[in-house]
């Protein structure tokens, strides 16, 4: 039986005039599962003896749930999306609610996650991609015209990329993401050497 059912039985037997020990014996005899302890039985017996009629737990004192109002949830959502790198404590300071609630709102209510950026070799703009597609198409057209002569005007050379950059840790790269969103991308800005094709004039 559940707690409420046990309490109902205790109250019923109390109203019948049974003693604490008799109630405990009846509870043990009725249910195969472990019944409430003698201390619990006595506690509820005393409560009913003092005039209590409810078998429900008393409401526990605590701060009113003002932190998770719809207005504050919306504000947290807007702040997190305006600057996805903000830390939990920074959002808590802006919204003026406790750290405990601010951890609960993005993850439990909004379903957000804070993910580290995925490293990629380069971040290309739409123009970069368009130029690469156009150049590749032109090269493919030239190759189809005369495959044997295609590589004559080209020579393979080495090119070194040197970047001036400020390294960031994985923790610094974390960003708030909405449900279903993938992790953000971060271009690798480390020195690297690769072979490229150069035109001979």
N, C-alpha and C positions, 0 to 999 in steps of 0.2 A: 504494500500500500504506500501511497504518497503521504507526505507530511500533513497535508490538510485532512486527509482521511483519518489518520491516526488521531489528530486533534479533535475531529468530530466524534470519534468513538470515546475518547477520554471525556469530552464534555457530556456526551449522552450518559455514560456510566456515572459521572459525577452527579448529574441530575437525578439519577436513580438512587443515589445515596451510597454508592460503593466507596470503599476506602482506597487510598493510594496503592497499597499492596495488592488489593483485589483487582484493581484496574490493570496493574502491571501483569498479573497472572492471566487475565483474560486476553490481553494483547499478545502475550507469548503463545497462548493456546490457539488463537484464531489464525495467525499469520505464520507461515513457514519462514519467511524472511526475518532477519533480525529486527525486532521491534524497538521502539525508542527506549533509551536507557531509563533506569529508575529516577535519575536526576531530572531528566527531561519530563518524565511523567509527573513527578512532584511539582516541577516548575509550572506546568500547564494546569495542574490541579489547583495550585495556589492562586493562579491567575483567575480561574473560574470562581474560586471561593471568594475572591475580592470583588466579584461582580462583573468580570469581563465576559462578554458574550461572543466576540468575534474570534474566529480561528485563524485569521490572516495575520501576517507579520505587521507590526507597526511601521509606518513610514519612517525611513531613516533621515536624520537631519543632514543637511548639506546645502551647498550654494545652489541657488536656482539655475536652471539650464538656460542661461542667457547667452552663452558663448556660441552655441550652435544654432542661433536664429538664422532664418533664411537670408536676412540682410547681411549678416557677418559672413556666412558661407559664400555669398555672391562676391563680397569684398575680397575675401581670401582668394577666390578664383581669379578675379581681375588682377590682383597684385601679383600672384604667381605667374600668370601668363604675360604680364607686362615686363617682368624681369625674371626669366626662368632660372636664373642662377641664385636668387635670393635664398638665404638660409632660413630654417624654421624659426630661429630666434629673431631674425630680422623682420619676418612677417608678423610674428607675435607682437613685436614692439610697435609696428605700424598700426595693426588692428586693435592693439591694447587688450589682448586676452592672454590667458596662461599658456605656458609651453605645452602642457598636457593636451589642452583642447586644440591648439594649433597643429599638433601632430596628428590628431584624430580627424580634423576636417579635410585636409587634402587627400589623405590616404583612404580613410574609411567612407567619408561622405562623397567626395568628388572623384574617388577612384584614381587619383594621380599617383605617379611614381617619379622618383628622382633618379635618372639614369645618367651614367657617364657617356660622354660623346664617343662615337666610333671613329677610330683613326682611319683616314683614307689618304692615298698618295697626294691627290690634288683636288681642290674644289673648283670646278669649272663653271663659269657663268653661261647663260644661254648663248651669248655671242661666241664664247670660246668653243662650245660644242658645235655650233653652226659652222664656224670656220673649219673645224677639224673634219666635219662631215663633207663639206665642199671640197677641201684639199684631198681628202681620201678618194672622193669620187673622181676628181681630175686625174689623180695618179692611176686609179684603176682603169680609166678610159685610155690613158697612154699605154699602160701595160697590155691591154687587150689589142691595141693597134699593132704593137711590135714588141712582144715579150723579150726577144733576144737583145734589142737595143735599149730596153727600158732602163737598165741599171748603169749604162755608160756615162750619163751626165751626173751620176750621184757617187759620192764617196762617204764611207762611214768614218765618223770622227767621234772623239770623246768630248762631252760637255759636262762641266761641273756646276751644280746648283749650290750657291752659298746664300743662306738666309740669315737675316738679323731677326732674332725672335726672342721672346720671353717664355721660357718653359713653364707649363702649368701641370699641376698634379692631377691625377685622376679624380680626386675629390673636388678640385676647383672646377673641373669640366662638367660636373653634374648639373643637370637641368630638369625642371619639372616637366613631365609629359602627361598628356591626357590619355584616357583609356583608348587603346588601339594605335596610338602613335608609336613610331619607331624611335630608337635612340638618335639624338642629333649627330651630325657629322663634324669632324674636326680634321682639317688638312694637316698632314705631317709637315712640319717646318724644320726638318733636320737636314744637314748637308748630305747630299747624295750625288753619285756619279752614274750616268747612264749613257748609252749610245744613241745617237740621233742621226738622221739623214740630212746631209747638207748638199745644196746644189752647187755644182762647179761652174763658174762663169768663165 
